[in-house]
Amino acid sequence: MTAIDKYTRLEALGQWREGPNTPPREVVVSFGNATLLLSDLNENPLCHWAMAATSRLSLDGANAVYTPDTEGFETLEIDDAEMVEAIAQVSRAAVNRNHRTPWLRWIFIGLLVAATGAIFYTTPSLLQGQAVRMTGPESARKLGTDMVAALETDTCRNPQADVARDIFQSRLFPDGRALLLIARDQQHATVFPGGVVVIGGDALQAMRGPSDLARLATTLFAQSEVALAQMFEASSPRELFKYITTGQLSDERLAQAAQSIVDGPELRETAEYTAPSQPLLRDQDWVTLQGICLE
């Protein structure tokens, strides 16, 4: 029986400080496979400490303070004589085994390097996929409108024209999947996550009728999921992890993603469009909508 096997069922309470400025937290300390496992009082794992990397900072009777790093930034205080002795025994056993078989250390280092490389290449794509999957329609719409706001887009508003736009939008997208915005000084039409479609006022005035606007809006809307995926592809693993855990992206990241969409190539493709049975807009409503940016 090895020293680790002997103490696998040993547990003790300890005071864990994640950093020098954080208050101590009572945790349960138990042995893992050459590690110390720290859990909360509900048995939820908090972290693992590698036994070989754990060092003792002080010892006062049965009270010992340990750290897993050279700076002593994170600490664990244990007031249990049996656990303190067990950690000492296992640490010495680990040292002796490494001394007798140095080639195991090189195998471990090789595996660690390989695992780190695999994580480096696969983690971003895994995080991107998770970010896309967890983003529902409402969250995507919020991202899209926040990106438009980050660009300080001058959207055109007019009470009568807004009514005409809402009618057009409800008839073209009766399920509310898209949000149509008309903007001044917009170089070309763009789409943001959540089906947020932005069309320039000049382009709108040049259209011959509602069907032209419908065809363009439908084409852009078909690319909204691509815009969402591209935004996450351009995000760093740190940004993706923050989004997955908090549901938020920084204002800087949103602004960068929005600018990338605006600076990207203009969409030339045309999606398949079937005109609805009823007219999208009456002639007078269409004229009102076309002039939304003239005031």
N, C-alpha and C positions, 0 to 999 in steps of 0.2 A: 504494500500500500504506500503510495507516495504521500508527501506532506499535504499536497493539494487535496487528494482524495480524503485524507483524514479530517479536513476542515470544511468539506463541501456543504455541510448542513449547519455550520456555525453562523449565527447572526448576532448583531449587536446594534444598539442605537448610537448615533453619532450626531455631531453638529457640523453641518456642511456650509461653507461660505463659497459662493460662486466667484466672488471677487472681494477685494479688501474693503470696498465701500458698501457691500450688501450685507444685510443682517443675517445672522446664522439661521439655518433651517434644520429642524430635526429630521433625520433620515434613518432608514434601516440599512445597515451595511452587511453584505453577505458575500460569500465567495462564489466566483464563477470559474471559468476555465482559464486559470492564470490571471484573473482579473478580480477587482473588487467591484461589486455591483451596488450602486446607491439608488434606493427607491424611496418614494414618499411613504407616509404611513398607511396609504391605501394600496400599497404594493405596486404602484405604477413606477416603472424604471425611469430614473432621471439621467444617469450617466454610468459609464464603465471606466475604471482606472486600470491601466495595465500594471500588474503587480511588479514587473521588472522595472518600471519607470517611477514607481511610487517611492518617495523618500520620506524619512521621518525628520521633522524640523525640531521637535523637542520631546522630552519625556520627563514627566514629574509623577513618580509613583506609577499608578495605573493609567494616568492621563497622558495620552500621546497626541501629537499634532502631525498630520501627514500632508504631503502635497504631491501632485502628479507632474509639476513643472519646475524648472530650475529657478524661476523667479519667486516661487511661493505665492503666486497670485491667487490660486484656488487652494483651499485648505479643508481638511477634515479632522475634527477633534473627536477622539474616542476615549471614553472612560470605562474600559472593560478590560481587566487584566488578561483574560483568556484570549480575547480578540487581538490585543496588542502582541501577546506572545505568538499567536498564530500567524500574524502578518510577518513578524520577525522570522519565524521558522520557514514560512513559504518563500520569503524573499531570499533567505540564505540558500534554500534548495534550488531556486531558480538560478542564482549566481553559480552554484556548484555545477549544475547541469550545463550551463553555457560554457563554463570553463573546461569541462571534460569533452564537449562536442561542439567546437567552434563552427563546424560546417553547418550546424542547424541554424546558426545565426545568419549565415549567408543565404541559406534557403529562404529563411523568413524575410530577409531584406529583398531578395529577388521577387518573392510573391507579393510583397508590399508594393514594390515598384510597378509590377504588372497590374495589380489591382488599382493603383492610383492612376495609371495610364488608361485603364478601361473606364474608370469613373470619369476621367477628364473628357474622354471622347463620347461617352454615352449619356452622361448626366444632363447636358443641355437639351438634347432631343427628348429625353424622358420628362424633363420639367416643362418643355414647350407643349408636349402632348397633354400633360396634366392640366396646364393652364388653359388650353383650349377646351378641354372636356368640362372643366368646372365653371366655364363662363356661359351662363344661360342668356336668353334673349334680353332680359332686363339689364343684366350686368354689361353685356356687350353694348346696348344702347347708351348706358351711362358712360362707358369708355369713349364711344363715338362723340357724344355731345361734349364731353370734357376736352377731347382733342380739338374740336372746333373752337371751343372757348379759349384753349391755349394759344391758338393762332390769332386770337382777337379778330375773328372774322366779322366783317360788317354785314350782318344779315339784314335784308330788307323786310320791313314790316309796314303794313297798311291795313286798317280794319276791314275794308271791303275786299281787298286782295287776299288777306289772310283767310277770309271765309271761302273765297274761290279756290284757294290752294288746298284748304282742308277738304272741300268737296271732291276735288280732283284726286287727292291722296286717298280718300276713303273709297273711291270707286276703283282706283287702280290697284290699291292694296287693301282690300276690305278687312283683312285680318290684322291690320295695324303693324305689319312687319317693317315698314319703312317710314322714315321721317324725311320729308322734302324741305330743304332750305334753299332760298334764293339769296345770293350774296353779291354785293358790289365788288368791282375790281377782281373778280374771280377769273383767272386765266383760262382754265378749262374745268370741266365738270369732274368731280371727285366723289368717292364714296369712302366712308369711315365705318369702323365696326358698328354692329347693331343696325345696319341698314340706313345709316344717316347719309343721305344723298345731298350734295351741295352743288348747285348749278349757278353759273354766273348770270347776272341780269342782262348783259349784252347778248349772251347766247340765247337766252329766253326770248328776247325781243326779235331775234332773227328767225325764230321758228315760224313755220307756216300754220300750225294748229296744234291742238292738244295731243294728237297722235304722235307728233315729233317729240314732244316732251315725255310722253308715256314710253315711247321706244327707248329713249336715252335713259330715263329713270329705271326702267326694267333692266337694261343692260348693266347699269352701275350697281343696282341692288344685287344682281347675281354675283358680284365680286366682293360683297361685304365680308363674307367668311374668309376670303383670301386676305383681305386687309387685316383681319384679326390675327390670322396665322402669321402674316409677315411682321406684325408688330411684336409678337412674342419671339419670333426668330431673331429679331434684332436686339432683343433684351438679353442682358447678362444673366448668368446663373443666379447671382445675388438678387437681381431685380425679380427674376421669376420666382425664386423661393419666397421673397417678401410678398409677391402677389398671391401665391398659393396659400400662404399662411394667414394673410391679412385681407386679401381681396382688393388691395390697393396698389397702384403704381405711382411713382413720384411725378410731380408736375413736370419736371425736366424730361423724364422719359416719355410722357404723353406729348409734350411739345416737340421732342425730337421725332417721334413716330408720326405725328401729324405733318410736320414739315417734310418728312420723307415721302409721304403720300402726295402732298402738293407738288413737290419737285419731281415726282416720278413721271414716267411717260404717259401721255394722254391715251385713254382707252379707245381703241379703234374698232374693236369687235362690236357686233350687234347681237343681242340675245333674241331668242324667239319671242315674238310678241303677238298676242291675240287680242284684238280690240274687244272690249266688253259689249254686251248687247245694248246697253243704254249709252247715250252720249256721255263722254267724260265731263264736258262743260258746255254750257250754252255759249253762244258767240259773245254776248256782252260780258259774261264772266271770264271768258278767255282773254278778252281785251283788258279787263281789269287786272287779271293776274300778270299779263305781260308788262303792264306799267307799274308793277310793284316797287321797282327801284328808281322810278322817275322823280319821286318827291324828295 
